[in-house]
Amino acid sequence: MLNEDENEDSLRLNLALAEEKRDLAAIRLAHSKNKMAKCYNKCVRPESFKPDNHVMHRNEVSKAAGQGKLTPNWEGPYIIC
């Protein structure tokens, strides 16, 4: 049968092990996020706008008005100055 001192020692040990597991999980999570970001950034092309380029602008305002799915998603073209 366990006495109170052994029980407290066991609980402290379990708490320390749980904190260690939590720290290891946080390290693995950070490593995984960095790996996913690195993989994503390989495929992304940087956008550079130059003067006299024509660009379209996402139309967020009319979507919020609730006019349905037939409203245009883009507005423009706009010319970069």
Phi and psi in degrees as GROMACS dihedral restraints (atoms count N, CA, C in turn):
[ dihedral_restraints ]
;  ai    aj    ak    al  type     phi  dphi    fc
    3     4     5     6     1   -84.0    20    10
    4     5     6     7     1   142.3    20    10
    6     7     8     9     1   -99.0    20    10
    7     8     9    10     1   178.2    20    10
    9    10    11    12     1   -66.2    20    10
   10    11    12    13     1   -38.0    20    10
   12    13    14    15     1   -65.4    20    10
   13    14    15    16     1   -44.8    20    10
   15    16    17    18     1   -64.8    20    10
   16    17    18    19     1   -36.8    20    10
   18    19    20    21     1   -65.2    20    10
   19    20    21    22     1   -44.1    20    10
   21    22    23    24     1   -64.7    20    10
   22    23    24    25     1   -40.4    20    10
   24    25    26    27     1   -62.9    20    10
   25    26    27    28     1   -41.2    20    10
   27    28    29    30     1   -64.7    20    10
   28    29    30    31     1   -41.1    20    10
   30    31    32    33     1   -66.0    20    10
   31    32    33    34     1   -40.7    20    10
   33    34    35    36     1   -63.9    20    10
   34    35    36    37     1   -40.3    20    10
   36    37    38    39     1   -64.2    20    10
   37    38    39    40     1   -43.8    20    10
   39    40    41    42     1   -63.2    20    10
   40    41    42    43     1   -38.0    20    10
   42    43    44    45     1   -65.5    20    10
   43    44    45    46     1   -42.7    20    10
   45    46    47    48     1   -63.9    20    10
   46    47    48    49     1   -41.3    20    10
   48    49    50    51     1   -66.1    20    10
   49    50    51    52     1   -38.1    20    10
   51    52    53    54     1   -65.8    20    10
   52    53    54    55     1   -40.7    20    10
   54    55    56    57     1   -65.5    20    10
   55    56    57    58     1   -38.6    20    10
   57    58    59    60     1   -65.1    20    10
   58    59    60    61     1   -42.7    20    10
   60    61    62    63     1   -63.5    20    10
   61    62    63    64     1   -38.8    20    10
   63    64    65    66     1   -64.1    20    10
   64    65    66    67     1   -41.5    20    10
   66    67    68    69     1   -64.4    20    10
   67    68    69    70     1   -42.9    20    10
   69    70    71    72     1   -64.1    20    10
   70    71    72    73     1   -38.4    20    10
   72    73    74    75     1   -65.7    20    10
   73    74    75    76     1   -38.6    20    10
   75    76    77    78     1   -65.5    20    10
   76    77    78    79     1   -38.5    20    10
   78    79    80    81     1   -65.0    20    10
   79    80    81    82     1   -44.5    20    10
   81    82    83    84     1   -63.3    20    10
   82    83    84    85     1   -38.9    20    10
   84    85    86    87     1   -64.4    20    10
   85    86    87    88     1   -44.2    20    10
   87    88    89    90     1   -63.8    20    10
   88    89    90    91     1   -41.0    20    10
   90    91    92    93     1   -63.4    20    10
   91    92    93    94     1   -42.5    20    10
   93    94    95    96     1   -64.3    20    10
   94    95    96    97     1   -41.9    20    10
   96    97    98    99     1   -63.3    20    10
   97    98    99   100     1   -42.1    20    10
   99   100   101   102     1   -63.6    20    10
  100   101   102   103     1   -39.7    20    10
  102   103   104   105     1   -65.2    20    10
  103   104   105   106     1   -42.6    20    10
  105   106   107   108     1   -66.3    20    10
  106   107   108   109     1   -41.0    20    10
  108   109   110   111     1   -64.1    20    10
  109   110   111   112     1   -40.5    20    10
  111   112   113   114     1   -63.9    20    10
  112   113   114   115     1   -42.7    20    10
  114   115   116   117     1   -65.6    20    10
  115   116   117   118     1   -41.6    20    10
  117   118   119   120     1   -65.3    20    10
  118   119   120   121     1   -43.2    20    10
  120   121   122   123     1   -68.8    20    10
  121   122   123   124     1   -18.2    20    10
  123   124   125   126     1   -65.9    20    10
  124   125   126   127     1   -35.3    20    10
  126   127   128   129     1   -91.2    20    10
  127   128   129   130     1   -15.7    20    10
  129   130   131   132     1   -83.0    20    10
  130   131   132   133     1   129.4    20    10
  132   133   134   135     1   -94.9    20    10
  133   134   135   136     1   133.7    20    10
  135   136   137   138     1   -70.8    20    10
  136   137   138   139     1   140.6    20    10
  138   139   140   141     1   -96.2    20    10
  139   140   141   142     1   131.1    20    10
  141   142   143   144     1  -129.4    20    10
  142   143   144   145     1   124.5    20    10
  144   145   146   147     1  -101.1    20    10
  145   146   147   148     1   136.6    20    10
  147   148   149   150     1  -119.1    20    10
  148   149   150   151     1   159.4    20    10
  150   151   152   153     1   -57.3    20    10
  151   152   153   154     1   144.7    20    10
  153   154   155   156     1    72.8    20    10
  154   155   156   157     1    11.6    20    10
  156   157   158   159     1   -79.4    20    10
  157   158   159   160     1   147.1    20    10
  159   160   161   162     1   -98.6    20    10
  160   161   162   163     1   130.1    20    10
  162   163   164   165     1  -131.5    20    10
  163   164   165   166     1   157.3    20    10
  165   166   167   168     1  -109.6    20    10
  166   167   168   169     1   152.0    20    10
  168   169   170   171     1  -119.3    20    10
  169   170   171   172     1   132.9    20    10
  171   172   173   174     1   -65.2    20    10
  172   173   174   175     1   132.4    20    10
  174   175   176   177     1   -92.7    20    10
  175   176   177   178     1    89.5    20    10
  177   178   179   180     1   -85.0    20    10
  178   179   180   181     1   -30.1    20    10
  180   181   182   183     1   -68.8    20    10
  181   182   183   184     1   -44.6    20    10
  183   184   185   186     1   -71.5    20    10
  184   185   186   187     1   -25.1    20    10
  186   187   188   189     1   -68.0    20    10
  187   188   189   190     1   -36.2    20    10
  189   190   191   192     1   -70.2    20    10
  190   191   192   193     1   -24.1    20    10
  192   193   194   195     1   -71.4    20    10
  193   194   195   196     1   -16.3    20    10
  195   196   197   198     1    74.6    20    10
  196   197   198   199     1    42.1    20    10
  198   199   200   201     1   -92.7    20    10
  199   200   201   202     1     9.4    20    10
  201   202   203   204     1   101.2    20    10
  202   203   204   205     1   179.8    20    10
  204   205   206   207     1   -85.6    20    10
  205   206   207   208     1    -1.5    20    10
  207   208   209   210     1   -92.3    20    10
  208   209   210   211     1     1.0    20    10
  210   211   212   213     1   -72.8    20    10
  211   212   213   214     1   149.6    20    10
  213   214   215   216     1   -68.0    20    10
  214   215   216   217     1   141.6    20    10
  216   217   218   219     1   -83.4    20    10
  217   218   219   220     1   -23.5    20    10
  219   220   221   222     1  -126.5    20    10
  220   221   222   223     1   150.6    20    10
  222   223   224   225     1  -127.9    20    10
  223   224   225   226     1   149.8    20    10
  225   226   227   228     1   133.3    20    10
  226   227   228   229     1  -162.5    20    10
  228   229   230   231     1   -80.8    20    10
  229   230   231   232     1   147.7    20    10
  231   232   233   234     1  -108.5    20    10
  232   233   234   235     1   151.6    20    10
  234   235   236   237     1  -106.2    20    10
  235   236   237   238     1   128.1    20    10
  237   238   239   240     1   -73.3    20    10
  238   239   240   241     1   129.9    20    10
